[in-house]
């Protein structure tokens, strides 16, 4: 005979449910945990991709920052219309080196300077926006890493389900 306790159940269906319910609960909990972890990983991957793109955008925008200086240097010059570049003394540099500034030959010198001023303003505003977005992304990354830890430590169905609903 087997040692243990026996409990009377009203039907065979109830007996099967009593036997397998603990295993099914664990299996379903593991499946839900896996699903939520996958959601978090996907969101983190998408966020990292966005942060990479924003960092590249920041680098591109930073390359436009000298354009303010180019515009200012062009204003004081006399260059004939149709020129493709202007070599001028960089009064902002301590060594006062010569700098060659590319020009659009279709535009006057004044209009070329205005183009550089506009690009510089756009870059400055863009850098502020990119920095705001990178700050938001960093905050979201910290949040998602916290969620990932919460999912890993969750021991009940309700906690995992609440996280899944929160993630959307």
C-alpha positions, 0 to 999 in steps of 0.5 A: 500500500502507498503511504499518504492521505486520501481525500474523497472527491465528488468526481473523476474530473475534480480528482484530475483537477486536484492532481494537475492544477498545481503543475498547470499553474506553474506552467502558465506562470512561467509562460506568462513570465516568458511573454512579459520578459519578451515584451520588455526585451523588445521595448528595450531593443527598440529604445536602444535603436532610437538612442543610437539614432538620436546620438547620430543625429546629435553628431550631425547637428554638432557638425553644423555649429561652426556655421554661425562662425562661417556666416559671421566671417562671410558678412565682412568679405567681398567675394564675387557672385558665382564663387564656389568658396571663400578663403578668409581669416578666422578671427575667432581662432587664436592663430587667426588661420585661414579657413575655406568656406564652401559657397553656393554659386547661385547665391549672393555672399549675403544669402550664403551667410544667411544660409549658414546662420539658418543652419546654425540656428536649426542645429542649436534648436535641434541639439536641445530637442535631441538632448531632451529626447535622449534624457527621456530615453534614459529614463525609460531605459531605467524604468524598463530595466526595473520592470525586467527585474520586477518580472524576474522576481514576480511569484504570482500571476497577478503581478505579472498580469499587471506588468503586462497590462502596464506595458500594453 
